[in-house]
């Protein structure tokens, strides 16, 4: 393994998943309001990277903000629901590729790694990420968190 690749894999990362969205596509209307879309934000020692799956393309942005910037708090102030931080899981070797479509939920699950909960909709992913042993985690940000 190349030294740069090893360092990147060993670097501590946090994953935050943001939920929101209006029904800008007709096929999104049946989904729960406020949970029609999700995307991932990754923080490492150098700063923030956002992975935003849009209809027909994937946008990957390295944000030009200081590494200590409170991006999850910014998203909460913008009206999104944010869950995290989560530690990305290790890759899992499988015999067959995944058969689920690559949508916003699939991308967020891929970023979280092999231990990500199964979900088909953003609301389902949110519920499974924030639920542990029948209780809701206190990982969902509020405007007062910092």
Phi and psi restraints in degrees (value plus and minus 20) as a CYANA .aco file:
   2 UNK   PHI     -85.9   -45.9
   2 UNK   PSI     124.6   164.6
   3 UNK   PHI     -79.3   -39.3
   3 UNK   PSI     -58.5   -18.5
   4 UNK   PHI     -85.4   -45.4
   4 UNK   PSI     -59.0   -19.0
   5 UNK   PHI     -87.9   -47.9
   5 UNK   PSI     -61.3   -21.3
   6 UNK   PHI     -81.8   -41.8
   6 UNK   PSI     -64.4   -24.4
   7 UNK   PHI     -82.9   -42.9
   7 UNK   PSI     -59.3   -19.3
   8 UNK   PHI     -85.6   -45.6
   8 UNK   PSI     -59.4   -19.4
   9 UNK   PHI     -91.3   -51.3
   9 UNK   PSI     -49.7    -9.7
  10 UNK   PHI    -108.6   -68.6
  10 UNK   PSI     -31.7     8.3
  11 UNK   PHI     -85.6   -45.6
  11 UNK   PSI     116.6   156.6
  12 UNK   PHI     -88.3   -48.3
  12 UNK   PSI     108.5   148.5
  13 UNK   PHI    -147.4  -107.4
  13 UNK   PSI     130.0   170.0
  14 UNK   PHI    -140.3  -100.3
  14 UNK   PSI     120.8   160.8
  15 UNK   PHI    -134.5   -94.5
  15 UNK   PSI     111.4   151.4
  16 UNK   PHI    -138.6   -98.6
  16 UNK   PSI     116.8   156.8
  17 UNK   PHI    -133.0   -93.0
  17 UNK   PSI     104.2   144.2
  18 UNK   PHI    -126.1   -86.1
  18 UNK   PSI     120.2   160.2
  19 UNK   PHI    -143.8  -103.8
  19 UNK   PSI     122.9   162.9
  20 UNK   PHI     152.8   192.8
  20 UNK   PSI    -176.2  -136.2
  21 UNK   PHI      88.5   128.5
  21 UNK   PSI     121.7   161.7
  22 UNK   PHI    -117.1   -77.1
  22 UNK   PSI     151.3   191.3
  23 UNK   PHI    -106.5   -66.5
  23 UNK   PSI      56.5    96.5
  24 UNK   PHI    -102.0   -62.0
  24 UNK   PSI     -32.0     8.0
  25 UNK   PHI    -136.7   -96.7
  25 UNK   PSI     118.8   158.8
  26 UNK   PHI     -78.1   -38.1
  26 UNK   PSI     -53.5   -13.5
  27 UNK   PHI     -94.1   -54.1
  27 UNK   PSI     -27.4    12.6
  28 UNK   PHI    -107.2   -67.2
  28 UNK   PSI     -36.2     3.8
  29 UNK   PHI     -77.2   -37.2
  29 UNK   PSI     -57.0   -17.0
  30 UNK   PHI     -89.2   -49.2
  30 UNK   PSI     -36.2     3.8
  31 UNK   PHI     -94.2   -54.2
  31 UNK   PSI     136.7   176.7
  32 UNK   PHI     -81.0   -41.0
  32 UNK   PSI     114.3   154.3
  33 UNK   PHI     -78.0   -38.0
  33 UNK   PSI     118.3   158.3
  34 UNK   PHI      62.4   102.4
  34 UNK   PSI     -29.4    10.6
  35 UNK   PHI    -154.5  -114.5
  35 UNK   PSI      28.2    68.2
  36 UNK   PHI    -119.6   -79.6
  36 UNK   PSI     -25.0    15.0
  37 UNK   PHI    -177.1  -137.1
  37 UNK   PSI     131.3   171.3
  38 UNK   PHI    -163.6  -123.6
  38 UNK   PSI     137.9   177.9
  39 UNK   PHI    -172.2  -132.2
  39 UNK   PSI     146.3   186.3
  40 UNK   PHI    -133.9   -93.9
  40 UNK   PSI     123.7   163.7
  41 UNK   PHI    -145.2  -105.2
  41 UNK   PSI     108.3   148.3
  42 UNK   PHI    -132.0   -92.0
  42 UNK   PSI     113.4   153.4
  43 UNK   PHI    -135.2   -95.2
  43 UNK   PSI     113.5   153.5
  44 UNK   PHI    -151.7  -111.7
  44 UNK   PSI    -193.0  -153.0
  45 UNK   PHI     -86.1   -46.1
  45 UNK   PSI     -37.8     2.2
  46 UNK   PHI    -114.2   -74.2
  46 UNK   PSI     -34.4     5.6
  47 UNK   PHI     123.7   163.7
  47 UNK   PSI    -170.3  -130.3
  48 UNK   PHI    -135.4   -95.4
  48 UNK   PSI     119.1   159.1
  49 UNK   PHI    -145.5  -105.5
  49 UNK   PSI     110.9   150.9
  50 UNK   PHI    -132.2   -92.2
  50 UNK   PSI     112.7   152.7
  51 UNK   PHI    -132.2   -92.2
  51 UNK   PSI      91.7   131.7
  52 UNK   PHI    -139.7   -99.7
  52 UNK   PSI      81.3   121.3
  53 UNK   PHI    -100.1   -60.1
  53 UNK   PSI      97.5   137.5
  54 UNK   PHI    -128.3   -88.3
  54 UNK   PSI     149.3   189.3
  55 UNK   PHI     -83.0   -43.0
  55 UNK   PSI      91.5   131.5
  56 UNK   PHI      70.3   110.3
  56 UNK   PSI     -24.8    15.2
  57 UNK   PHI    -181.0  -141.0
  57 UNK   PSI     141.6   181.6
  58 UNK   PHI    -135.1   -95.1
  58 UNK   PSI     106.2   146.2
  59 UNK   PHI    -124.9   -84.9
  59 UNK   PSI     104.6   144.6
  60 UNK   PHI    -137.8   -97.8
  60 UNK   PSI      99.5   139.5
  61 UNK   PHI    -145.8  -105.8
  61 UNK   PSI     110.3   150.3
  62 UNK   PHI    -113.6   -73.6
  62 UNK   PSI      94.6   134.6
  63 UNK   PHI     -97.7   -57.7
  63 UNK   PSI     120.9   160.9
  64 UNK   PHI    -109.4   -69.4
  64 UNK   PSI      41.9    81.9
  65 UNK   PHI    -148.4  -108.4
  65 UNK   PSI     137.5   177.5
  66 UNK   PHI     -80.6   -40.6
  66 UNK   PSI     132.2   172.2
  67 UNK   PHI     -78.6   -38.6
  67 UNK   PSI     -49.6    -9.6
  68 UNK   PHI    -106.6   -66.6
  68 UNK   PSI     -16.3    23.7
  69 UNK   PHI     -81.6   -41.6
  69 UNK   PSI     118.9   158.9
  70 UNK   PHI    -107.0   -67.0
  70 UNK   PSI      56.6    96.6
  71 UNK   PHI     -85.5   -45.5
  71 UNK   PSI     -62.7   -22.7
  72 UNK   PHI     -79.5   -39.5
  72 UNK   PSI     -60.6   -20.6
  73 UNK   PHI     -83.6   -43.6
  73 UNK   PSI     -57.7   -17.7
  74 UNK   PHI     -81.2   -41.2
  74 UNK   PSI     -64.1   -24.1
  75 UNK   PHI     -84.4   -44.4
  75 UNK   PSI     -59.9   -19.9
  76 UNK   PHI     -83.0   -43.0
  76 UNK   PSI     -64.1   -24.1
  77 UNK   PHI     -83.6   -43.6
  77 UNK   PSI     -45.1    -5.1
  78 UNK   PHI    -103.1   -63.1
  78 UNK   PSI     -21.9    18.1
  79 UNK   PHI      79.7   119.7
  79 UNK   PSI     -13.2    26.8
  80 UNK   PHI    -109.6   -69.6
  80 UNK   PSI     140.8   180.8
  81 UNK   PHI    -120.9   -80.9
  81 UNK   PSI     110.6   150.6
  82 UNK   PHI    -143.3  -103.3
  82 UNK   PSI     112.3   152.3
  83 UNK   PHI    -137.3   -97.3
  83 UNK   PSI     119.1   159.1
  84 UNK   PHI     126.8   166.8
  84 UNK   PSI    -197.1  -157.1
  85 UNK   PHI    -102.0   -62.0
  85 UNK   PSI     130.7   170.7
  86 UNK   PHI    -142.3  -102.3
  86 UNK   PSI     130.6   170.6
  87 UNK   PHI    -115.1   -75.1
  87 UNK   PSI     108.3   148.3
  88 UNK   PHI     -81.6   -41.6
  88 UNK   PSI     117.2   157.2
  89 UNK   PHI    -100.0   -60.0
  89 UNK   PSI     146.2   186.2
  90 UNK   PHI     -92.0   -52.0
  90 UNK   PSI     137.5   177.5
  91 UNK   PHI     -86.6   -46.6
  91 UNK   PSI     132.4   172.4
  92 UNK   PHI    -142.5  -102.5
  92 UNK   PSI     104.7   144.7
  93 UNK   PHI     -96.9   -56.9
  93 UNK   PSI     110.5   150.5
  94 UNK   PHI    -149.7  -109.7
  94 UNK   PSI     139.6   179.6
  95 UNK   PHI     -99.3   -59.3
  95 UNK   PSI     -52.4   -12.4
  96 UNK   PHI    -143.4  -103.4
  96 UNK   PSI     130.6   170.6
  97 UNK   PHI     -91.3   -51.3
  97 UNK   PSI     139.3   179.3
  98 UNK   PHI     -83.1   -43.1
  98 UNK   PSI     126.5   166.5
  99 UNK   PHI    -127.0   -87.0
  99 UNK   PSI     -17.9    22.1
 100 UNK   PHI    -100.6   -60.6
 100 UNK   PSI     131.6   171.6
 101 UNK   PHI     -86.2   -46.2
 101 UNK   PSI     132.9   172.9
 102 UNK   PHI    -109.5   -69.5
 102 UNK   PSI      71.3   111.3
 103 UNK   PHI    -138.4   -98.4
 103 UNK   PSI    -187.7  -147.7
 104 UNK   PHI     -83.0   -43.0
 104 UNK   PSI     -58.4   -18.4
 105 UNK   PHI     -88.1   -48.1
 105 UNK   PSI     -63.8   -23.8
 106 UNK   PHI     -81.1   -41.1
 106 UNK   PSI     -59.4   -19.4
 107 UNK   PHI     -85.4   -45.4
 107 UNK   PSI     -65.4   -25.4
 108 UNK   PHI     -83.1   -43.1
 108 UNK   PSI     -59.8   -19.8
 109 UNK   PHI     -84.2   -44.2
 109 UNK   PSI     -59.7   -19.7
 110 UNK   PHI     -84.5   -44.5
 110 UNK   PSI     -59.1   -19.1
 111 UNK   PHI     -86.0   -46.0
 111 UNK   PSI     -58.5   -18.5
 112 UNK   PHI     -89.8   -49.8
 112 UNK   PSI     -45.9    -5.9
 113 UNK   PHI      81.2   121.2
 113 UNK   PSI    -190.9  -150.9
 114 UNK   PHI     -81.3   -41.3
 114 UNK   PSI     -47.4    -7.4
 115 UNK   PHI    -106.4   -66.4
 115 UNK   PSI     -13.4    26.6
 116 UNK   PHI     -85.6   -45.6
 116 UNK   PSI     121.5   161.5
 117 UNK   PHI     -90.3   -50.3
 117 UNK   PSI     131.8   171.8
 118 UNK   PHI     -93.5   -53.5
 118 UNK   PSI     114.5   154.5
 119 UNK   PHI    -180.8  -140.8
 119 UNK   PSI     131.2   171.2
 120 UNK   PHI    -130.2   -90.2
 120 UNK   PSI     -43.4    -3.4
 121 UNK   PHI    -142.7  -102.7
 121 UNK   PSI     139.0   179.0
 122 UNK   PHI     -77.7   -37.7
 122 UNK   PSI     -59.9   -19.9
 123 UNK   PHI     -82.9   -42.9
 123 UNK   PSI     -62.4   -22.4
 124 UNK   PHI     -82.9   -42.9
 124 UNK   PSI     -60.6   -20.6
 125 UNK   PHI     -84.8   -44.8
 125 UNK   PSI     -64.8   -24.8
 126 UNK   PHI     -78.2   -38.2
 126 UNK   PSI     -68.0   -28.0
 127 UNK   PHI     -79.9   -39.9
 127 UNK   PSI     -63.0   -23.0
 128 UNK   PHI     -94.4   -54.4
 128 UNK   PSI     -51.1   -11.1
 129 UNK   PHI     -92.2   -52.2
 129 UNK   PSI     -52.0   -12.0
 130 UNK   PHI    -118.7   -78.7
 130 UNK   PSI     -19.4    20.6
 131 UNK   PHI    -128.8   -88.8
 131 UNK   PSI     106.3   146.3
 132 UNK   PHI    -156.4  -116.4
 132 UNK   PSI     103.1   143.1
 133 UNK   PHI      29.8    69.8
 133 UNK   PSI      21.1    61.1
 134 UNK   PHI      61.7   101.7
 134 UNK   PSI     -22.1    17.9
 135 UNK   PHI    -137.5   -97.5
 135 UNK   PSI     127.0   167.0
 136 UNK   PHI    -101.1   -61.1
 136 UNK   PSI     113.8   153.8
 137 UNK   PHI     -85.7   -45.7
 137 UNK   PSI     135.7   175.7
 138 UNK   PHI    -115.1   -75.1
 138 UNK   PSI      11.6    51.6
 139 UNK   PHI    -110.6   -70.6
 139 UNK   PSI     -26.9    13.1
 140 UNK   PHI    -100.0   -60.0
 140 UNK   PSI     104.4   144.4
 141 UNK   PHI     -90.5   -50.5
 141 UNK   PSI     130.1   170.1
 142 UNK   PHI    -139.3   -99.3
 142 UNK   PSI     147.1   187.1
 143 UNK   PHI     -83.4   -43.4
 143 UNK   PSI     -44.3    -4.3
 144 UNK   PHI    -102.0   -62.0
 144 UNK   PSI     -36.4     3.6
 145 UNK   PHI     -91.3   -51.3
 145 UNK   PSI     132.0   172.0
